[in-house]
Amino acid sequence: MRDVRKTPIALTVVSVVFLLGGIGTLIQILMAFRHGQFSIDTGILGIPIFFGLRSYSALWRTIALCLLWLGLILSPVIAALALFNKMPVDFNLFGQHVAAIPSFWLPIATIPFFVLLLWEYRVLTRPDIRVLFLPISRPPDASPNVDANASNVGG
């Protein structure tokens, strides 16, 4: 049976954000490997999360929510730690050192990241989207194993 549920635009955007994050992480891992380093990052889960969200998998939605919770907890912690750090922070792009920036910029940079995570969490927990991840159930009278005429046999 073909799944005929319509994907809301917000869910599409969230799944694409996970995909882009996963692809970025994959590039970062490959660049590190190219320089003789081995790296593992949970961001790589963004790729299967994309496909899981697109196919309405409750498991992948739960994994996405767990990663969002992790980000929602860690981003303020990182911002707070950066406030007390007086050393410049290395800025890397795809595993390549780009610049050393003053540490006071890190809390400022975490604000839009935190807002994005909060929005993604809100989208995945909205009732109209949450219901998409529930199994599709058939009406009780549509069961293929029950014959309506056979119930009164011998009565």
N, C-alpha and C positions, 0 to 999 in steps of 0.2 A: 504494500500500500504506500502510495506517495504522500509525503508530508506536505500539507497544504497551508501550514501556518505562515502568516505574513510576518517577516522580520521587521521590527520597528527600527527606524533610522538610528536612534540612540544606541541600540544593541549592535548595529552594524559598525558604528563609530567606535564603540568600546572594543569590539573584536579586532578591528583594524589597528587600534592603538596597541593592543597586545601583540598582534602580528609584527608591527613595525619595531616594537621593543624586542621581540624575539629575534628578528632578523639583525637588528643592531647588535644584540648580544652575540649572535652567531659570528658576525663579522669580527667582533672584538676577540672572541675565543680563537678564531682562525688566525688573526693577526698576532696574538700572543704565541700561538703554536709556531707560527712562522719564525718568531724570534727565540725559539727554544724554550718557551714557557708553557706549562700546562695549566689551564684555567677551567674552573667549573663555576657556572653562574645560574641561579634560578631563573633569570630573565629568559633563558632559552625556552622555558615552558610556555612563553608567549605564542610560539608557533603552534603547538598542539592545542593550546587554549583557544586560539582563533578558530580552528576547525571544530573543536568541541562546542563552542558557543554558537557557531553557525549551524550545527546539527542538533542543537538544543539538548546537549548532554548535561544532566544534572551533576555528574561527577566533575566535569571540567568547569562548570560554573562554580562549584564548591572550591576547587583548586584556585580559580581566579579570585574568588572572595578571600581566600586565605592569603594569597600574595598581596592583595590590596590591603588587608589588615596589617600585614608585615610592613608594607610601605607607610601606612598611616601611623604606625607606632614609631618606626625608625626615622622618618624624616624630621619630626620635631626633636628627637633625641640628637640627631646629627646637627641640626641647627643650633641647639643649645650648647653642644660640645664645641662647635665652631666659634661661638661667642667668647669662649674662654681661651681659645687657641690664639696665640700671637704670631705663629709661624705662617708663612704663605702656604696655600693649598695648591697641590699640583692639579692641573686641569688636563685630562686625557681625553682624546677623541679616537674611538676605535683602537684603543690600546697604545696610541701614540701620544707622547707628551706634547702639549700645545703651549702651555704657559703656566706660570706660577702666579696665582691671584691672591690678593689679600683675603684673609680668612673671614672678614666681615661680609664679604659678598656671598658666602655659602648660605647663611640663613635667608638672605634675600632671594637666592636662586631656589631654595626649597619651597617657598610659598606657592608659586604657580604649580609646582610638582604636587604638593599636598592638595591643592584645590582640584587638580585633575584626578588624583586618586579618590578624593571624596566624591566627585561627580560620577566616576566609574562605579564606585560602590553603590551610590544612590540608584544608578541605572539598573544594576544587577539585582537590587533588592526591591525595585518597584513592583507592586502587585501584578500589573499587566505583563511585565516581563518574567517575573517569577513563575507565573502560571504556564508560560511557554515550555518550561523545563520539567513540568509534570508529565507523567506518561499519559498518552491518549487512551481514554477508556471508551469502551463501547456501551451503548445503552443496554440495560439488562435484557430487553426483548430481542436484541440482535445477536444473541449468542448462537453460534453455528451448531452447537451440540444439543440444543433443546428443540423438540418438535412440539409446537403448540397443540396439535391435534392428538398427540399421543398421551397427554396428561389425563384425559378422562376415559381411557380404555378400561373396560370391564366395570364401569361405574354404574 
